[in-house]
C-alpha cells in the first residue's frame, strides 16, 4: 500500500529504472520523471500518477482497464492519463513508462538505447 507521495515516487522511480537519461524533477509541485525537458510522469497524490499518453491510446486504456486508468474533467482532451498505483502491476507500469519514454525521447536517444540492448 502506498502511504504518501514519497512512496508513490519511489514506485515510479523503480518502474523507470534502466531507462536512459531520466531526470528527476517536479511538475505542478510534485515529484516527476522527465527525459530532457519532456514530462513522462508525475505523482498526483499518494495513489495516483499522471502519465503522458496519446489520446487514442488513452481512450483504449480507459475502456480496457477502468480499475487502473481513469481521468477527471481536468484531463479530458489532454494527452495524459491518471493511473491508480494500488491497482497497476509493476510490469504494466514499467511497460507504460517505457512506451512513454519512447515517445518523449529523441530519435537519437531511442536508437542508442535499442542498440545497447541488442
ABEGO torsion letter per residue (X at the ends): XBABAAAAAAAAAAAABGBBGBBBBBBGGBBBBBBEABBABBBABAABBBBBBBAAAAAAAAAABAAABBBBAAABGBBBBBBBAAABBAAAAAAAAAAAAAAABBAAAAAAAAAAAX
